[in-house]
Amino acid sequence: MFDYSLAHWIGFLSAAILLNLSPGPDIAFILGHTVRSGIRSGFAALFGIWSGACLHVLMAAAGLSAILAASAVAFSTIKWVGAAYLIWLGIQALRSKGEGAWIKEAGKTLPWSRIYRQGILVSLLNPKVAIFFLAFLPQFIVEGAGPVWAQLLLHGSLIIVVAAFIEPPLILLGGRLTEALRRNRSVGLWLDRGLGALLVALGVRLATSAR
């Protein structure tokens, strides 16, 4: 059970590290909350993204992602909903007046629970993540190393474990660099504008992307 060679682990871990270092909506969402609202909000976003990734892994292990890969209608539906959600978040940021209006309510920072739920949606509503797990994980299935679903679950979970070593330091670094800047309203305004433009661009890219 789970008897793999050293070459297998080197190949898999190298790919997992490159995957977690590559920029995308997930990293943008996490760092955006970190820059605008601080380290704790960044970690709330991080745990939301990880929870969404866990659900993707479970769906891949259960074979549900195959439905998404095979159905053009299902893929397009999730793609457009995900793109609309990213663009909506971006518009909220662009409409801010420098006080983080898109992540504040009645003068208070958006609750971490809501940031967490937003992170889950950002991850789940990106169909390319589901397709990626379906295409990537099976490449590391080894005959005789255990049930296919168990191997998929193991490797998918390890991708998230690798992320635990890469993404938290990015949050801590981002929080330290922007702690002083966030006290300045004019800087906060440009941070919101920059993040809003980034999220809108990511939403448009997702909407116009092919399968």
N, C-alpha and C positions, 0 to 999 in steps of 0.2 A: 504494500500500500504506500503510495507516494514515494516510490523508489526512483529518484532521478539522478542523472549524472551531474558532475560539476559543470560541464559545458552547458547543460540545460539551464542550470541556475544562473550562470554568468550571462547567457543570452537573454534570459527572461528579465533579470534584474536590470541589465543595461537598458532594455527596451522600456521597462517600467519607469526608470529614472528619467529617460528622455521624454516619455509621455507626460510626466508630472512637471517637467520644466518647460514644456511647450505652452505658449500663451494661448488664451482662449476666453470664452465668456466666464468660466468658473473662476479663473485667476483674477480676471478683471473685476468680477463681483466681490470677491474676497478683499482684494487690495483697495477697491473703491470704498468699501465700508470702513476699512482700517484707516485710510487717509482722511476720510471725512468725519468719522465718529470715534476713532480710537481702537486700541488693541482688543478690548472686550467685544466690541461690535464685529471686529474682524474675525475673532474666533467663533462668534455666533454664526456668521456667514460660512465660515469654514466647516463647522459641524453640519450645517444644512447641506452644503455641497457634498460632504462625505456621506450623509444619510441618503441623498439621492443616488450617489454612486453605488452604495450598498444595494439599493433597490434594483439598479441596472444589473449588478452582478447576479442577484437572485433571479431576475428575469432571464438572463442569459443561461444560467444553470438550469432553469425550468423549461427553456426552449421558447419562451414567449417572444424573445427578440427576433426569432426567425419569422414570426408573423409580420413584424414591422419591416423586416428586410424584404419580405416577399410581396407585401401589399403597398402599391404606390399610393393608394388613397390614405392608408393609415400613416405612412411616412409624411405625406404632404400635409395632412391635418395637424399632426404634432409639430411639424416644422413651422407652419404658419402661426400656430398658437404660441410656440416658443419665441418666434421672431416678434410677434406683437407684444409679448410680455416684456422682452428686453427693451423694445422701443418705448413702451409705456414707462418703464423705470427711467430710461434716459430722458424722456420729456419732463418727468417730474423733477429730475436734477436740473435740466435747462431752465425750468421755471422758477428755480430757487432764487432767493434774494440774498444769498450769502449766509444764510442761517441754517442751511441743510434742510430746507422745507420738505424735500422728498423723503427724508428719513426722520422727521420730527413731527410731533403732534402736541399741540397746546404748549409749546415751549419745552417739551421733553423729548429726549432722544427716543427714537423708535424702540419699543421693547425688544429685547434680544430674541424673545420667542417669535416675533414677527420676522425679524431678520433671518432666523433659522428656517422658518417656513418658506420665505422667499428663496433661500438657498436651495432647498429641496426642489422647488418649482423650476429654478434656473437649470438645475442639473437634469431633472426628469423631462423637461420640455425641449431638450436638445436631442433630437433623434439620432444625430451622428454619434453620440456617446453610446447609445444602444447598439448601433450598427458596428461601432468600433469594437466593443466588447465581444460581439458575436463573431467578428472576423479575426480579432487578435487572440483571444483566449484559446480557441481550438488549435492554434498552431503549436501550443505547448502541451497538448494531450499526448500522453505516452501510453501505448498499448500495454496492458498488464499492470499499470501503476494504480489502478483503482477505477471505480465507476466514472463515467464521463462527467456526470453532473458534479461529483465530488471534486474532481480535478479542476473543473471550471470554477467552482466555488472557492477552492483553495487559491488558485492563481489570481482570481478577481479580488479576493480579500487582501492578498499580498500587495496588489497595486495600491490599495488604500493605505496599507501599512507603510509602504515606501513614501507615500504622500505625507505621512505623519512625520517623516524626517526632513522633508523639503519645505512644505508650505508654512508650518508655524514659524520658522526663522524669518521667512519673508514678511510675515505679519509683524513680528517684533521689530524688524528693521524698519518697515514702513511706519509703524507707530512712533518710533523714536525720532525719525527724520521729520515727521509732520506735526509732532506734539506742539511745538511753539507756533508753527504756521497756522494751525487751526484756531488760534486765539484771535487772529486778525480777520475781520469780517471780509475785507476786500480779497484776501487770499482764499478764504472759504468760498467766496463767490466764484472765483476762477477754478477752484477745485471742483465745485459742483458743475460748472460749465464743461470742464474737461472730461469729467466722468460721464456726464450726460451725453456728450458727443461720442464718446467711446462706446457706450451702451447702445446708442442708436445705430452706430456704424456696425456693431456686432449683430444687431437685430437685422439690419438690411442685408448683411453678408449671409446670415443664415437663411433669410427669405429667398435670396437669389441663388443660393447654392444648389448644385445638383446632388443627386443621391451618392 
